[in-house]
Amino acid sequence: MVAFKIIGVKDFMYKLLMEEVFDSFLLVSFEIVNYAKFTIDGVRNKEWYEEMEDEDFKYVSWKEVRNAAASLIKGKKIPIGIKAVFRLSKLNTAKIAGELGVEDATEKDYGMYFNLKFEKGELSIITGVSVVDFLRAKEIGNLWDEYLLKFLKNHQIAVEML
């Protein structure tokens, strides 16, 4: 688990809300506080669909929600706060865990997350993992931290470790 501050909040928010940079992540939850408090539960409403479409069916993708979230943030005033939890897709989780020789990450429902928090003009991210194998948790957590930092760097998102 690592915590870091995003340098260039405006640029990050543009990439989050207007570009496809984070579209492959799943959304666990999203909360924005501005003139009212809006909460989006990322758990997919299965009754809405005729059939399950893919293995990541439990959560909506950020791509599906991005425009709605952006519409809540648009305006002349910046939000008072934003909190969001994103999860790596099962496919990408399996790839990362596979680098350590873990072949059953999908079956064991390993989760690789990052929590996003905007408060008082500052934006921070904290990484985390949900792993049933205690001995693997640290290894997988460290690898996930490296992966996310590399992902952000590849998208020209500067961070400062906290």
Phi, psi and omega in degrees: 000129175231155176235136177212159180259139177276127175268130182084064184301315183299316179296317179298313182297324176297315180294323180291316189263334187246341181249176184266011187306315185256010185299336182278351178279154175268148179257120177273315178200156179213130179225134176230138176240117172223244178290345174208172178257124179245134180233132175244121175271120184283357178289124184293137176277100185298335180293340181287335188255148177283326178208158177291135188263329180203178184287342178264035187291339184298319182244151174285155175277156177300326179304321181290335189251342189308312182296321178295318179296318180299322180294332177285338184263336182303144177146178183280334182258142177282152180298155174289321179198155175220137173226135179213150175236124179246147179234141175290144179298159179299320180300312181289328175297315179297322179297313181294313179297326179298332177297337178260006180085011178272114184260349185246028182299322180292314181296325180272003177057045173300143178232136175240120190236160161221137178260131181250133180221124175246123182204134178054039177079000180247146182239127180229159178229138173233129179270162177194161177227154173237105186228132182281337180268103184307318183292334180271343187304314182294315179299312181293320177301316179296318179294320178297317178303314179297316181299313182294319178298320177295318178302312180296317179298317179299335180257021177055043176252111183277140179229159175231125182294140177259000000 
